[in-house]
């Protein structure tokens, strides 16, 4: 059974789908205009990391659910003011194709009003479905640490990938050398900061 569908708006006029096909530039343009009328989101920033996290959280939540939960998730996504919010909502919705109705999705987005739903709404449903936020944070911190060396690369080193015409194996060797070089620098700097602090703790212990 499809999600409940309101076939007329408050004035009794037929609903006109506000958005077209996902991933279209027109959707993003219209969303940019909509965001100008909304207050800033209190949720996470629109970054690759946060979008990835949202996708993983949504993967835990079944879209084969009742209308209330469906509405809560869509409005929770809308509260974030993410440019890719429609794509996230659409791609999650179609994981239950027998329920998905594009008019319902578009109407929910059209009817969204800031203030009642937010990031916490999505987090609540995700945790109920098994999402481990502590594990995500730990894994993210570890990944950030493992890739910290990339932030030390010079622009010339970054461009070398495109100008050198290295083979895939040669490119891996090139990056391995840079990783060793910059990881050593990071470790030495961390040790240099740790030693004075350790010395001060020892002096305070006397």
C-alpha positions as CSV (number, residue, x, y, z in Angstrom):
1,X,0.0,0.0,0.0
2,X,1.4,3.4,-0.9
3,X,1.9,6.2,1.6
4,X,-1.2,8.3,2.3
5,X,-1.6,10.7,-0.6
6,X,-3.3,14.1,-0.3
7,X,-4.6,14.7,-3.8
8,X,-5.6,18.3,-3.3
9,X,-3.9,21.1,-1.4
10,X,-5.6,23.3,1.2
11,X,-7.3,25.4,-1.5
12,X,-8.6,22.3,-3.3
13,X,-6.3,22.7,-6.3
14,X,-4.4,19.7,-7.8
15,X,-0.9,19.3,-6.4
16,X,1.8,20.2,-8.8
17,X,5.0,18.3,-8.3
18,X,7.6,20.8,-7.1
19,X,10.6,18.9,-8.3
20,X,11.6,16.9,-11.3
21,X,14.0,14.0,-11.8
22,X,16.6,13.6,-9.0
23,X,20.1,14.9,-9.6
24,X,18.9,17.6,-12.0
25,X,20.3,21.1,-11.8
26,X,16.8,22.6,-11.7
27,X,16.2,20.8,-8.4
28,X,19.3,22.3,-6.9
29,X,18.4,25.8,-8.2
30,X,14.9,25.6,-6.7
31,X,16.3,24.3,-3.4
32,X,18.7,27.2,-3.2
33,X,15.7,29.6,-3.5
34,X,13.8,27.7,-0.9
35,X,16.7,27.8,1.6
36,X,16.7,31.6,1.4
37,X,13.3,31.6,3.1
38,X,14.4,29.2,5.9
39,X,16.4,29.8,9.1
40,X,19.9,28.3,9.3
41,X,19.9,24.6,10.2
42,X,21.0,23.6,13.7
43,X,22.2,20.3,12.3
44,X,25.5,19.3,10.7
45,X,27.1,21.2,7.9
46,X,26.6,20.1,4.3
47,X,29.9,18.3,3.8
48,X,30.9,15.0,2.0
49,X,31.5,13.4,5.4
50,X,28.1,14.3,6.8
51,X,26.3,13.3,3.6
52,X,28.0,10.0,3.7
53,X,27.0,9.5,7.3
54,X,23.4,10.4,6.5
55,X,23.4,7.8,3.7
56,X,24.6,5.1,6.1
57,X,22.1,6.1,8.7
58,X,19.3,5.9,6.1
59,X,20.5,2.5,5.1
60,X,19.6,1.3,8.6
61,X,16.1,2.7,8.4
62,X,13.5,0.8,6.4
63,X,11.4,3.0,4.1
64,X,8.8,0.2,4.1
65,X,7.2,2.0,7.0
66,X,4.0,3.8,8.0
67,X,3.2,7.3,6.8
68,X,4.1,9.0,10.1
69,X,7.6,7.6,10.1
70,X,8.1,8.4,6.5
71,X,7.0,12.0,7.0
72,X,9.3,12.3,10.0
73,X,12.4,11.1,8.0
74,X,11.6,13.4,5.0
75,X,11.1,16.4,7.2
76,X,14.2,15.5,9.2
77,X,16.2,15.6,6.0
78,X,14.6,18.8,4.9
79,X,15.5,20.5,8.2
80,X,19.2,20.1,7.3
81,X,19.0,22.4,4.2
82,X,21.4,20.1,2.3
83,X,21.6,20.7,-1.5
84,X,21.4,17.0,-2.0
85,X,18.5,16.6,0.4
86,X,16.0,15.7,-2.3
87,X,18.3,13.0,-3.8
88,X,18.8,11.6,-0.3
89,X,15.0,11.5,0.3
90,X,14.2,10.1,-3.1
91,X,16.9,7.4,-3.1
92,X,15.9,6.3,0.4
93,X,12.2,6.3,-0.6
94,X,12.6,4.1,-3.6
95,X,14.1,1.3,-1.5
96,X,10.5,0.4,-0.9
97,X,9.2,0.7,-4.5
98,X,5.8,-0.8,-3.7
99,X,5.2,2.2,-1.4
100,X,7.0,5.0,-3.1
101,X,4.8,7.8,-4.6
102,X,6.7,10.8,-5.9
103,X,3.7,13.1,-5.4
104,X,3.7,12.3,-1.7
105,X,7.4,13.0,-1.4
106,X,7.1,16.3,-3.3
107,X,4.1,17.3,-1.2
108,X,5.9,16.6,2.0
109,X,8.9,18.7,1.0
110,X,6.5,21.5,-0.1
111,X,4.6,21.3,3.2
112,X,7.8,21.3,5.4
113,X,7.9,24.0,8.1
114,X,11.1,24.5,10.1
115,X,11.1,23.8,13.9
116,X,9.4,20.5,14.6
117,X,11.8,17.9,13.1
118,X,15.6,17.8,12.8
119,X,18.8,15.8,12.7
120,X,17.8,14.2,16.0
121,X,14.7,12.7,14.3
122,X,16.8,10.8,11.8
123,X,19.3,9.8,14.5
124,X,16.5,8.5,16.7
125,X,15.1,6.2,14.0
126,X,18.5,5.1,12.9
127,X,19.5,4.1,16.5
128,X,16.3,2.2,16.9
129,X,17.3,0.3,13.7
130,X,20.8,-0.5,15.0
131,X,22.9,2.5,14.1
132,X,26.0,2.8,16.3
133,X,27.0,6.4,16.4
134,X,29.9,5.9,18.8
135,X,31.4,3.4,16.3
136,X,30.9,5.8,13.5
137,X,32.8,8.5,15.4
138,X,35.6,6.2,16.3
139,X,35.9,4.9,12.8
140,X,35.9,8.4,11.4
141,X,38.6,9.6,13.8
142,X,40.7,6.6,12.9
143,X,40.2,7.3,9.2
144,X,41.0,11.0,9.6
145,X,44.2,10.0,11.5
146,X,45.2,7.5,8.8
147,X,44.7,10.1,6.0
148,X,46.2,13.1,7.9
149,X,49.3,12.8,5.7
150,X,47.3,13.8,2.6
151,X,46.9,17.3,4.1
152,X,50.7,17.8,4.0
153,X,50.9,17.2,0.2
154,X,52.0,20.2,-1.8
155,X,50.0,21.3,-4.8
156,X,52.9,20.1,-7.1
157,X,52.7,16.6,-5.5
158,X,48.9,16.5,-6.0
159,X,49.2,17.6,-9.6
160,X,51.9,15.0,-10.3
161,X,49.2,12.3,-10.5
162,X,47.9,14.0,-13.6
163,X,51.1,15.1,-15.2
164,X,53.4,12.2,-14.6
165,X,51.5,9.5,-16.6
166,X,52.4,6.9,-14.0
167,X,50.9,3.5,-14.2
168,X,48.5,2.4,-11.5
169,X,51.2,0.4,-9.7
170,X,53.7,3.3,-10.0
171,X,51.1,5.7,-8.6
172,X,50.6,3.4,-5.6
173,X,54.3,3.4,-4.9
174,X,54.4,7.2,-5.3
175,X,51.7,7.6,-2.7
176,X,53.2,5.1,-0.4
177,X,56.4,7.1,-0.3
178,X,54.6,10.3,0.4
179,X,52.5,8.6,3.1
180,X,55.7,7.3,4.8
181,X,57.4,10.8,4.5
182,X,54.5,12.8,5.9
183,X,53.4,10.2,8.5
184,X,56.9,10.4,9.9
185,X,56.7,14.2,10.1
186,X,53.3,14.0,11.9
187,X,54.6,11.4,14.4
188,X,57.8,13.5,15.1
189,X,55.7,16.6,15.7
190,X,53.3,14.8,18.0
191,X,56.3,13.4,20.0
192,X,57.8,16.9,20.3
193,X,54.6,18.2,21.8
194,X,54.3,15.2,24.1
195,X,57.8,15.3,25.6
196,X,57.5,18.8,27.3
197,X,54.1,17.9,28.6
198,X,55.4,14.6,30.0
199,X,58.3,16.4,31.6
200,X,56.0,18.9,33.2
201,X,53.9,16.1,34.7
202,X,57.0,14.5,36.1
203,X,58.1,17.8,37.7
204,X,54.6,18.3,39.3
205,X,54.8,14.8,40.8
206,X,57.8,15.7,43.0
